[in-house]
Amino acid sequence: MEPLEFVLVATSSIVAVMNPISTVAVFSSLTEDLSPEKQRKVVAKAMKISLVVLFFFAITGQLIFQVFNLQVYAFQIAGGIL
């Protein structure tokens, strides 16, 4: 897989999973009573936590699959069923 192709697939996958349109609506309703400064702090903290989780699974994801003897095909089948 070409590097540019990988970046495009990875980026589109993250955007699809995170669903920024609905996330903005949830964020707005949950933080409507906060000042703009506190809203920015909440966003910054959420982004830092998300980045840590993303990097954790990017680094250890393959190891987790090996430890539990999981195959990508199993997730594709489960996703198709859902």
C-alpha distances in whole Angstrom, upper triangle without the diagonal:
4,6,8,7,6,10,11,10,12,15,15,16,18,20,20,22,24,25,27,29,31,31,33,35,36,36,38,41,40,41,44,47,45,45,43,43,42,39,37,38,37,34,33,34,31,28,29,29,26,24,25,25,21,21,22,20,17,19,21,19,17,21,22,21,22,25,26,24,22,19,17,19,22,21,19,23,25,23,24,27,28
4,6,5,6,9,10,11,12,14,15,16,18,20,21,22,24,26,27,29,31,31,32,35,36,36,38,41,40,41,43,46,44,45,42,41,41,39,36,37,36,33,32,33,31,28,29,29,26,24,26,25,22,21,23,22,18,20,22,21,20,23,25,23,25,28,29,27,25,23,20,22,25,24,22,26,28,26,27,30,30
4,5,5,6,9,10,10,12,14,15,16,18,20,21,22,24,25,27,30,29,30,33,34,33,36,38,38,38,41,43,41,42,38,38,38,36,33,34,33,30,29,30,28,25,25,26,23,21,23,23,19,18,21,19,16,17,20,19,19,22,24,23,24,27,28,27,25,23,21,23,26,24,23,27,28,26,27,31,31
4,5,5,6,9,10,11,12,14,15,16,18,20,21,22,23,25,28,27,28,31,32,32,34,37,37,37,39,42,40,40,37,37,37,34,32,33,32,29,28,29,28,24,25,26,23,21,23,23,19,19,22,21,17,20,23,21,21,25,26,25,27,30,31,30,27,25,22,24,27,25,24,27,28,26,27,31,30
4,5,5,6,9,10,11,12,14,15,16,18,20,21,22,24,27,26,28,31,31,31,34,36,36,37,39,42,40,41,38,38,38,35,33,34,33,29,29,30,28,25,26,27,23,22,24,23,19,20,22,20,17,20,22,20,20,24,25,23,25,28,29,28,25,23,19,21,24,22,20,24,25,23,24,27,27
4,5,5,6,8,10,10,12,14,15,16,18,20,21,24,25,25,27,30,30,30,32,35,34,35,37,40,39,39,36,36,36,33,31,32,31,27,27,28,25,22,23,24,20,19,20,20,16,16,19,17,13,16,18,16,16,20,21,20,22,25,25,25,22,20,17,19,22,19,19,22,23,21,23,26,25
4,6,5,6,8,10,11,12,14,15,16,18,18,21,23,23,24,27,28,27,30,32,32,32,35,37,36,36,33,33,33,30,28,29,28,24,24,25,23,20,21,21,18,16,19,18,15,15,18,16,13,16,19,17,18,21,22,22,24,27,27,27,24,22,19,22,24,21,21,24,25,22,24,27,26
4,6,5,6,8,10,11,12,14,15,16,17,19,22,21,23,26,26,26,29,31,31,32,34,37,35,36,33,33,33,30,28,29,28,25,25,26,24,21,22,23,19,18,21,20,16,17,20,18,16,19,21,19,20,24,24,23,26,28,29,28,25,23,20,22,24,21,20,23,24,21,22,26,25
4,6,5,6,9,10,10,12,14,15,17,19,21,21,23,25,26,26,29,31,31,32,34,37,36,37,34,34,34,31,29,30,28,25,25,26,23,21,22,22,19,18,20,19,15,17,19,17,14,17,19,17,18,21,21,20,23,26,25,25,22,20,16,18,20,17,16,20,20,17,19,22,22
4,6,5,6,9,10,11,12,14,15,18,20,19,21,24,24,24,27,29,29,29,32,35,33,34,31,32,31,28,26,27,25,22,22,23,20,17,19,19,15,14,16,15,11,13,15,13,11,14,16,14,15,19,19,18,21,23,23,23,20,19,16,18,20,17,16,20,20,18,20,23,22
4,5,5,6,9,10,11,12,13,16,18,17,18,21,22,22,24,26,26,27,29,32,31,31,28,29,28,25,24,25,23,20,20,21,18,16,17,18,14,13,16,16,12,14,17,15,13,16,19,17,19,22,22,22,24,27,26,27,24,22,19,21,23,19,19,23,22,19,21,24,23
4,5,5,6,9,10,10,12,14,16,16,18,20,21,21,24,26,26,27,29,32,31,32,29,30,30,26,25,26,25,21,22,23,20,18,20,20,16,16,19,18,14,17,19,17,15,19,21,18,20,24,23,22,25,28,27,27,24,22,18,20,22,18,17,21,20,17,19,22,20
4,5,5,6,9,10,12,15,16,15,18,20,20,21,24,25,25,27,29,32,31,32,30,31,30,26,25,26,24,21,22,22,19,17,19,19,15,15,17,15,12,15,17,14,13,17,18,15,17,20,20,19,22,24,23,23,20,19,15,17,18,15,14,17,17,14,16,19,17
4,5,5,6,8,10,13,14,13,15,18,18,18,21,23,23,24,26,29,28,29,27,27,26,23,22,22,20,17,18,18,15,13,15,15,11,11,14,12,9,12,15,13,12,16,17,15,17,20,19,19,23,24,24,24,21,20,17,19,20,16,17,20,19,16,19,21,19
4,6,5,6,7,10,11,11,13,15,16,16,19,21,21,22,24,27,26,27,25,26,25,22,21,22,20,17,18,19,16,14,17,16,13,14,17,15,13,16,18,16,16,19,21,19,21,24,23,23,26,28,27,28,25,23,20,22,23,19,19,22,21,17,19,22,19
4,6,5,8,10,11,11,14,16,16,17,20,21,22,23,25,29,28,29,27,28,27,24,23,25,22,19,21,21,18,17,19,19,15,16,19,17,14,18,19,17,17,21,21,19,21,24,23,22,26,27,26,26,23,22,18,20,20,16,16,19,17,14,16,18,16
4,6,9,11,11,11,14,16,15,16,19,20,20,22,24,27,27,28,26,27,26,23,22,23,20,18,19,19,16,15,17,16,12,14,16,14,12,15,17,14,15,18,19,16,19,22,20,20,23,24,23,24,21,20,17,19,19,15,15,18,16,13,15,17,15
4,6,9,9,7,10,13,12,13,16,17,17,18,21,24,23,25,23,24,22,19,19,19,17,14,16,16,12,12,15,14,10,12,15,13,11,15,17,15,16,19,20,18,21,23,22,22,26,27,25,27,24,23,20,22,22,18,19,21,19,16,19,21,18
4,6,6,6,9,11,11,12,15,16,17,18,20,23,23,25,23,24,23,19,19,21,18,15,18,18,15,14,18,17,14,16,19,17,15,19,20,19,19,23,24,22,24,27,25,25,29,30,28,30,26,26,22,24,24,20,20,22,20,17,19,21,18
4,6,5,6,9,10,10,12,14,15,16,18,21,20,21,19,21,20,16,16,18,16,13,15,16,13,12,16,16,13,15,18,17,16,19,21,20,20,24,25,23,27,29,27,28,31,32,31,32,29,29,26,27,27,23,23,26,24,21,23,25,21
4,5,6,7,9,10,11,13,15,16,17,20,20,22,20,22,21,17,18,20,18,15,18,19,16,16,19,19,17,19,22,21,20,23,25,24,24,28,29,27,30,32,30,31,34,35,34,35,32,31,28,29,29,25,25,27,25,22,24,25,22
4,5,5,6,9,10,11,12,14,15,19,19,21,20,22,21,17,18,20,17,15,18,19,15,16,20,19,16,19,22,20,20,23,25,23,24,28,28,27,30,32,30,30,34,34,33,34,31,31,28,29,28,24,24,26,24,21,23,24,20
4,5,5,6,9,10,11,12,14,17,17,19,17,19,18,14,15,16,13,11,15,15,12,12,16,15,13,16,19,17,17,20,22,21,22,25,26,25,28,30,28,29,32,33,31,33,30,30,27,29,28,24,25,27,25,22,24,25,21
4,5,5,6,9,10,10,12,15,15,16,14,17,16,12,13,15,13,11,14,15,13,13,17,17,15,18,20,20,19,23,24,24,25,28,29,28,31,33,31,32,36,36,35,37,34,34,31,32,32,28,28,30,28,25,27,28,25
4,5,5,6,9,10,11,14,15,17,16,18,17,13,15,17,15,13,17,18,15,16,20,20,18,21,23,22,22,26,27,26,28,31,31,30,33,35,33,34,38,38,36,38,35,35,32,34,33,29,29,31,29,26,28,28,25
4,5,5,6,9,10,13,14,16,16,18,16,13,15,16,13,12,16,16,13,15,18,17,16,19,21,20,21,24,25,25,26,29,30,28,32,33,31,32,36,35,34,36,33,34,31,33,31,28,28,30,27,25,27,27,24
4,6,5,6,8,11,11,13,12,14,12,9,11,12,9,9,13,13,11,12,16,15,15,18,20,19,20,23,24,24,26,28,29,28,32,33,31,32,36,36,35,37,34,35,32,34,33,29,30,32,29,27,29,30,26
4,6,5,6,9,10,12,11,14,12,9,12,14,11,11,15,16,14,16,19,19,18,21,23,23,23,26,28,28,29,32,33,32,35,37,35,36,40,40,38,41,38,38,36,37,36,33,33,35,32,30,32,33,29
4,6,5,9,10,13,13,16,14,11,15,16,13,14,17,17,16,18,21,20,20,23,25,24,25,28,29,29,31,34,34,33,37,38,35,37,40,40,39,41,38,39,36,38,36,33,34,35,32,30,32,32,28
4,6,8,9,12,13,15,12,10,13,14,11,12,15,15,13,16,19,18,18,21,23,22,23,26,27,27,29,32,32,31,35,36,33,35,39,38,37,39,37,38,35,37,36,32,33,35,32,30,32,32,28
4,5,5,8,9,11,9,7,10,11,9,10,13,14,13,15,18,18,18,21,23,23,24,27,28,28,30,32,33,33,36,37,35,37,40,40,39,41,39,40,37,39,38,35,36,38,35,32,35,35,32
4,6,8,9,12,10,9,12,14,12,13,16,17,16,19,21,21,22,24,26,26,27,30,31,32,33,36,36,36,40,41,39,40,44,43,42,45,42,43,40,42,41,37,38,40,37,35,37,37,34
4,7,9,12,10,9,13,14,13,15,17,18,18,20,22,22,23,26,27,28,29,32,33,34,35,37,38,38,42,42,40,42,45,45,44,46,44,45,43,45,43,40,41,43,40,37,40,40,36
4,6,8,6,6,10,10,10,12,14,15,15,18,20,20,21,24,25,26,27,29,30,32,33,35,36,36,40,41,39,41,44,43,43,45,43,44,42,44,43,39,41,43,40,37,40,41,37
4,5,5,6,9,10,11,12,14,15,17,18,20,21,22,24,26,27,28,30,32,33,34,36,38,38,41,42,41,43,46,45,45,48,45,46,44,46,45,42,43,45,42,40,42,43,39
4,6,5,6,9,10,10,12,14,15,16,18,20,21,22,24,26,27,28,30,32,32,34,36,36,40,41,39,41,45,44,44,46,44,45,42,45,44,40,41,44,41,38,41,42,38
4,5,5,6,9,10,11,13,14,15,17,19,20,21,23,25,26,27,29,31,31,33,35,35,39,40,39,41,44,43,43,46,44,45,42,45,44,41,42,44,42,39,42,43,40
4,5,5,6,9,10,11,12,14,15,17,18,20,21,23,24,26,27,29,30,32,33,33,37,38,36,39,42,41,41,44,42,43,40,43,42,39,40,42,40,37,40,41,38
4,5,5,6,9,10,11,12,14,15,16,18,20,21,22,24,26,27,28,30,31,32,35,36,35,37,40,40,39,42,39,40,38,40,40,36,37,39,37,34,37,38,35
4,5,5,6,9,10,10,12,14,15,16,18,20,21,22,24,26,26,28,30,30,34,35,34,36,39,39,39,41,39,40,37,40,39,36,37,39,37,35,38,39,35
4,5,5,6,9,10,11,12,14,15,17,18,20,21,23,25,26,27,29,29,33,33,32,35,38,37,37,40,38,39,37,40,39,35,37,39,37,35,38,39,36
4,5,5,6,9,10,11,12,14,16,17,18,20,21,23,24,26,27,27,31,32,30,32,35,35,35,37,35,36,34,37,36,33,34,36,34,32,35,36,32
4,6,5,6,9,10,10,12,14,15,16,18,20,21,22,24,26,26,29,30,29,31,34,34,34,36,34,35,32,35,34,31,32,35,32,30,33,34,31
4,6,5,6,9,10,11,12,14,15,17,18,20,21,22,24,25,28,29,28,31,33,33,34,36,34,35,33,36,35,32,33,36,34,31,34,36,33
4,5,5,6,9,10,11,12,14,15,17,19,20,21,23,23,27,27,26,29,31,31,31,34,32,33,31,34,34,30,32,35,32,30,34,35,32
4,5,5,6,9,10,11,12,14,15,17,18,20,21,21,25,26,24,27,29,29,29,32,29,30,29,31,30,27,29,31,29,27,30,31,28
4,5,5,6,9,10,10,12,14,15,16,18,20,20,24,25,24,26,29,29,29,31,29,30,27,30,30,26,28,31,29,26,30,31,28
4,5,5,6,9,10,11,12,14,15,16,18,19,23,23,23,25,28,27,28,30,29,30,28,31,31,27,29,32,30,28,31,33,30
4,5,5,6,9,10,11,13,14,15,16,17,21,21,20,23,25,25,25,28,26,27,26,29,28,25,27,30,27,26,29,30,28
4,5,5,6,9,10,11,12,14,15,15,19,20,19,21,24,24,24,26,24,25,23,26,25,22,24,27,24,23,26,27,25
4,5,5,6,8,10,10,12,14,15,18,19,19,21,23,24,24,26,24,25,23,26,26,23,25,28,26,24,28,29,27
4,5,5,6,9,10,11,12,13,17,17,17,19,21,21,22,25,23,24,23,26,26,23,25,28,26,25,29,30,28
4,6,5,6,8,10,10,11,15,15,14,16,19,19,19,22,20,21,20,23,23,20,22,25,23,21,25,26,24
4,5,5,6,9,10,10,13,15,14,16,19,19,20,21,19,20,18,22,21,18,20,23,22,20,24,25,23
4,5,5,6,8,9,12,13,14,16,18,19,20,21,20,21,19,23,23,20,22,25,24,23,26,28,26
4,6,5,6,8,11,11,11,14,16,16,17,19,18,19,18,22,22,19,22,25,23,22,26,27,26
4,5,5,5,8,9,9,11,13,14,14,16,15,16,15,18,18,16,18,21,20,19,22,24,22
4,6,6,8,10,11,12,14,15,16,17,16,16,15,18,19,17,18,22,21,20,23,25,24
4,6,7,8,10,12,13,14,16,17,16,17,16,20,21,19,21,24,23,23,26,28,27
4,6,5,6,9,10,10,12,14,14,15,15,19,19,17,20,22,21,21,25,26,25
4,5,5,6,9,10,11,12,11,12,11,15,15,13,16,19,18,18,21,23,22
4,5,5,6,9,10,10,10,10,10,14,14,14,16,19,18,19,22,23,23
4,5,5,6,9,9,10,12,13,16,16,16,19,21,20,21,24,25,25
4,5,5,6,8,8,11,12,15,14,14,17,19,18,19,22,23,22
4,6,5,6,5,7,8,12,11,11,14,16,15,16,19,20,21
4,6,5,6,9,11,14,13,14,17,18,18,20,22,23,24
4,6,8,11,14,16,15,16,19,20,19,21,24,24,25
4,6,9,12,14,12,13,16,17,16,18,21,21,22
4,7,10,12,11,12,15,16,16,18,20,21,22
4,7,9,7,9,11,12,12,14,17,17,18
4,5,5,7,9,10,11,13,15,16,17
4,5,5,6,9,10,11,12,14,15
4,5,5,6,9,10,10,12,14
4,5,5,6,9,10,11,12
4,5,5,6,8,10,10
4,5,5,6,9,10
4,5,5,6,9
4,5,5,6
4,5,5
4,5
4
